[in-house]
Amino acid sequence: MSPAGALRVRLRPFAREEARLVASWVRSPEELAGFLGGTENWPLSGEALLDAIEKPEVTAWTAVATSAPEPVLGHIERVKVSEQEARLVRVILAPSARGKGLARELVEAAIAELENDGFARASLFVVPGNDAAERAYRASGFAEEPSPHPVWKRMTRALAPR
């Protein structure tokens, strides 16, 4: 967060024409596994990303700077798991935005959206070894829980629905 405590990131609805840009941020098969859940779509194309996003249970957002001109900083999606739970998926920052503490702000902006939409619980999966992501999730109140997935770590947090 900025020194005054205000977020430097806000979310707006994802636009289809941003798919190629977001796909270009995935720079290796390892990053693709963490972003899309596998490497079968390497190299990632905008079309493959749109195939993953364009489902009725998915809401995708683009993260932009709160100051003008609004550079695109990141991408995050939510999948409606149930009436009470939403899962954050496909979380990524633009390479130029990494290492600046913006991942936590991106996640916190998404948490605010989930709370506004009435969800009581958020969950996500993270690839073991993705320490930067795990730090951002923990800083945003997520804690590890037993995972049904043999490889990925599951993290959850309670929300305050509005």
Secondary structure, DSSP 8 states (H G I E B T S, - for coil): --TTS--SEEEEE--GGGHHHHHHT--SHHHHHHHHSSSTT-S--HHHHHHHH-STTEEEEEEEESSSS--EEEEEEEEE-SSSEEEEEEEEE-GGGTTSSHHHHHHHHHHHHHHHTT-SEEEEEE-TT-HHHHHHHHHTT-EEE--SSSSSEEEEEE----
